[in-house]
Amino acid sequence: MGKRTRIINEPSDLVPLLRAFGSDTHKKVFDVLQKDWKTEDDIEKEVGFNGGDSLGILKKSGLIESKWRMPQPGKKPDKEYHSSYSRVHVNFQCTVEDLSDLIMITFKNDSEIRNYLDTIEREVTGGNQSMNGLQRVVDKSIMFIRGIARRSSILTVKGQRIELVGESNDTPE
């Protein structure tokens, strides 16, 4: 299990990936999920803290998968998680300016990029979902906008559009 290779062809995919492994907390949760399927309670027992935030970031980076664990009769099912990949293959080309923007977006704290996040989230909620339309409003490159969306917990990149998470009907959960 977990011996697949994650192929990254899109530079903005680096943002959630680097955020996931730029934190000891997220790395500990990922390491636990490399071994076996675990529920949130299992993870908390093993690492000593609630891993909910880490699960969200690891899921956004595409590094974990989830399924429902069949419960004992009369009990509620639990969602369990496991790492999807054990290797990464990066294959893209971009400008140094775009790469520097993506690195900046990855490692700045939330307050330093809050204005961009708020603007893009407000625009998408209002119906402006195209990269070109967002670029006109934000006055930044499309790669910058993609990076901000990848950092957001409520936005997802869908081709040349940005949508609210869970808005698209073609994404099974």
Contacts in CASP RR format, 6 or more apart in sequence:
PFRMAT RR
TARGET T0000
AUTHOR 0000-0000-0000
METHOD contacts of the structure
MODEL  1
MGKRTRIINEPSDLVPLLRAFGSDTHKKVFDVLQKDWKTEDDIEKEVGFN
GGDSLGILKKSGLIESKWRMPQPGKKPDKEYHSSYSRVHVNFQCTVEDLS
DLIMITFKNDSEIRNYLDTIEREVTGGNQSMNGLQRVVDKSIMFIRGIAR
RSSILTVKGQRIELVGESNDTPE
1 36 0 8 1.000
1 82 0 8 1.000
2 34 0 8 1.000
2 82 0 8 1.000
2 83 0 8 1.000
2 84 0 8 1.000
2 85 0 8 1.000
2 86 0 8 1.000
3 86 0 8 1.000
3 87 0 8 1.000
4 84 0 8 1.000
4 85 0 8 1.000
4 86 0 8 1.000
4 87 0 8 1.000
5 85 0 8 1.000
5 86 0 8 1.000
5 87 0 8 1.000
5 88 0 8 1.000
5 89 0 8 1.000
6 62 0 8 1.000
6 63 0 8 1.000
6 84 0 8 1.000
6 85 0 8 1.000
6 87 0 8 1.000
6 88 0 8 1.000
6 89 0 8 1.000
7 89 0 8 1.000
7 91 0 8 1.000
8 14 0 8 1.000
8 17 0 8 1.000
8 88 0 8 1.000
8 89 0 8 1.000
8 90 0 8 1.000
8 91 0 8 1.000
8 92 0 8 1.000
9 91 0 8 1.000
9 92 0 8 1.000
10 92 0 8 1.000
10 146 0 8 1.000
11 92 0 8 1.000
11 94 0 8 1.000
11 98 0 8 1.000
11 99 0 8 1.000
11 102 0 8 1.000
11 143 0 8 1.000
12 102 0 8 1.000
12 143 0 8 1.000
12 146 0 8 1.000
12 147 0 8 1.000
12 149 0 8 1.000
12 150 0 8 1.000
12 157 0 8 1.000
13 61 0 8 1.000
13 150 0 8 1.000
14 90 0 8 1.000
14 102 0 8 1.000
14 106 0 8 1.000
15 102 0 8 1.000
15 105 0 8 1.000
15 106 0 8 1.000
15 147 0 8 1.000
15 150 0 8 1.000
15 151 0 8 1.000
16 57 0 8 1.000
16 60 0 8 1.000
16 61 0 8 1.000
16 62 0 8 1.000
16 150 0 8 1.000
16 151 0 8 1.000
17 61 0 8 1.000
17 63 0 8 1.000
17 88 0 8 1.000
18 103 0 8 1.000
18 106 0 8 1.000
18 107 0 8 1.000
19 26 0 8 1.000
19 57 0 8 1.000
19 61 0 8 1.000
19 106 0 8 1.000
19 151 0 8 1.000
20 26 0 8 1.000
20 27 0 8 1.000
20 30 0 8 1.000
20 54 0 8 1.000
20 57 0 8 1.000
20 58 0 8 1.000
20 61 0 8 1.000
20 63 0 8 1.000
21 27 0 8 1.000
21 30 0 8 1.000
23 54 0 8 1.000
23 57 0 8 1.000
25 49 0 8 1.000
25 51 0 8 1.000
25 53 0 8 1.000
25 54 0 8 1.000
26 54 0 8 1.000
26 57 0 8 1.000
26 58 0 8 1.000
28 47 0 8 1.000
28 54 0 8 1.000
29 43 0 8 1.000
29 47 0 8 1.000
29 51 0 8 1.000
29 54 0 8 1.000
29 55 0 8 1.000
29 58 0 8 1.000
30 54 0 8 1.000
30 58 0 8 1.000
30 63 0 8 1.000
30 64 0 8 1.000
30 83 0 8 1.000
32 38 0 8 1.000
32 42 0 8 1.000
32 43 0 8 1.000
32 46 0 8 1.000
32 47 0 8 1.000
33 43 0 8 1.000
33 58 0 8 1.000
33 64 0 8 1.000
33 81 0 8 1.000
33 82 0 8 1.000
33 83 0 8 1.000
34 83 0 8 1.000
34 86 0 8 1.000
36 82 0 8 1.000
37 67 0 8 1.000
37 69 0 8 1.000
37 80 0 8 1.000
37 81 0 8 1.000
37 82 0 8 1.000
38 46 0 8 1.000
38 80 0 8 1.000
38 81 0 8 1.000
38 82 0 8 1.000
39 69 0 8 1.000
39 78 0 8 1.000
39 79 0 8 1.000
39 80 0 8 1.000
39 81 0 8 1.000
40 50 0 8 1.000
40 51 0 8 1.000
40 52 0 8 1.000
40 55 0 8 1.000
40 78 0 8 1.000
40 79 0 8 1.000
40 81 0 8 1.000
41 78 0 8 1.000
42 80 0 8 1.000
43 51 0 8 1.000
43 52 0 8 1.000
43 55 0 8 1.000
43 81 0 8 1.000
44 50 0 8 1.000
44 51 0 8 1.000
55 64 0 8 1.000
55 81 0 8 1.000
56 153 0 8 1.000
58 64 0 8 1.000
58 81 0 8 1.000
58 83 0 8 1.000
59 66 0 8 1.000
60 150 0 8 1.000
60 153 0 8 1.000
62 84 0 8 1.000
62 85 0 8 1.000
63 83 0 8 1.000
63 84 0 8 1.000
63 85 0 8 1.000
64 81 0 8 1.000
64 82 0 8 1.000
64 83 0 8 1.000
64 84 0 8 1.000
65 81 0 8 1.000
65 82 0 8 1.000
65 84 0 8 1.000
66 79 0 8 1.000
66 80 0 8 1.000
66 81 0 8 1.000
66 82 0 8 1.000
67 79 0 8 1.000
67 80 0 8 1.000
68 77 0 8 1.000
68 78 0 8 1.000
68 79 0 8 1.000
68 80 0 8 1.000
69 77 0 8 1.000
69 78 0 8 1.000
69 79 0 8 1.000
69 80 0 8 1.000
70 77 0 8 1.000
71 77 0 8 1.000
71 78 0 8 1.000
94 143 0 8 1.000
97 141 0 8 1.000
98 141 0 8 1.000
98 143 0 8 1.000
98 144 0 8 1.000
101 140 0 8 1.000
101 141 0 8 1.000
101 143 0 8 1.000
101 144 0 8 1.000
101 147 0 8 1.000
102 143 0 8 1.000
102 144 0 8 1.000
102 147 0 8 1.000
105 113 0 8 1.000
105 144 0 8 1.000
105 147 0 8 1.000
105 148 0 8 1.000
105 151 0 8 1.000
106 151 0 8 1.000
110 117 0 8 1.000
113 148 0 8 1.000
113 151 0 8 1.000
116 138 0 8 1.000
116 140 0 8 1.000
116 144 0 8 1.000
116 148 0 8 1.000
117 148 0 8 1.000
117 151 0 8 1.000
117 152 0 8 1.000
119 137 0 8 1.000
119 138 0 8 1.000
120 134 0 8 1.000
120 138 0 8 1.000
120 145 0 8 1.000
120 148 0 8 1.000
120 149 0 8 1.000
120 152 0 8 1.000
120 155 0 8 1.000
120 162 0 8 1.000
121 152 0 8 1.000
121 154 0 8 1.000
121 155 0 8 1.000
123 129 0 8 1.000
123 133 0 8 1.000
123 134 0 8 1.000
123 137 0 8 1.000
123 138 0 8 1.000
124 134 0 8 1.000
124 155 0 8 1.000
124 162 0 8 1.000
124 163 0 8 1.000
124 164 0 8 1.000
125 164 0 8 1.000
128 134 0 8 1.000
128 137 0 8 1.000
129 161 0 8 1.000
129 162 0 8 1.000
129 163 0 8 1.000
130 160 0 8 1.000
130 161 0 8 1.000
131 142 0 8 1.000
131 145 0 8 1.000
131 146 0 8 1.000
131 160 0 8 1.000
131 161 0 8 1.000
131 162 0 8 1.000
132 142 0 8 1.000
132 160 0 8 1.000
134 145 0 8 1.000
134 162 0 8 1.000
135 141 0 8 1.000
135 142 0 8 1.000
135 145 0 8 1.000
138 144 0 8 1.000
138 145 0 8 1.000
145 162 0 8 1.000
146 157 0 8 1.000
146 162 0 8 1.000
148 155 0 8 1.000
149 155 0 8 1.000
149 156 0 8 1.000
149 157 0 8 1.000
149 162 0 8 1.000
150 157 0 8 1.000
153 165 0 8 1.000
154 164 0 8 1.000
154 165 0 8 1.000
155 162 0 8 1.000
155 163 0 8 1.000
155 164 0 8 1.000
155 165 0 8 1.000
156 162 0 8 1.000
156 163 0 8 1.000
156 164 0 8 1.000
156 165 0 8 1.000
156 166 0 8 1.000
156 167 0 8 1.000
156 168 0 8 1.000
156 171 0 8 1.000
158 168 0 8 1.000
166 173 0 8 1.000
END
